[in-house]
Amino acid sequence: MPLYVIILIGSLSIWWKILKAMRKRPVIGKRAMVGQRVRVINVKGSEIEVEYEGEIWRAISLQPVQPGQQVIIEAVEGLTLRVTSVAPQA
């Protein structure tokens, strides 16, 4: 009986750690980029450049944006980011 209890406690602790790891936000890849705030670097007509973690990315936005403005990444489509304006803070 004591061996059964030890195995049960060990199994439950491993199960709990697995569940915690599954709930964590991704730290690399496309899924990690979605929802992050980035800064608009340059706007030339419909071409937008944004800075994400020190790298310059091409972006598209359905809303007008200005250089220096904060935007949120909605999706990653190949090497282009789809962004939207950040709602003004009240």
Residue pairs with C-beta under 8 A, 6 or more apart in sequence:
25 32
26 32
30 76
33 52
33 73
33 76
33 81
34 73
34 74
34 75
34 76
35 72
35 73
36 52
36 72
36 73
37 70
37 71
37 72
37 73
37 86
38 50
38 51
38 52
38 57
38 59
38 70
38 71
38 72
38 73
38 81
38 83
39 50
39 51
39 68
39 69
39 70
39 71
40 48
40 49
40 50
40 59
40 65
40 66
40 67
40 68
40 69
40 70
40 71
41 49
41 50
41 51
41 56
41 67
42 48
42 49
42 67
43 49
43 65
43 66
43 67
46 60
47 58
48 58
48 59
48 60
48 61
48 65
48 83
49 56
49 57
49 58
49 59
50 56
50 57
50 59
50 71
50 81
50 83
51 57
52 73
52 81
57 79
57 80
57 81
58 79
58 80
58 81
59 71
59 80
59 81
59 82
59 83
60 80
60 81
60 82
60 83
61 71
61 82
61 83
61 84
61 85
62 84
63 84
63 85
65 71
65 83
65 85
69 85
69 86
70 86
71 83
71 84
71 85
71 86
72 83
72 84
72 85
72 86
73 81
73 82
73 83
74 82
74 83
74 84
75 81
75 82
76 82
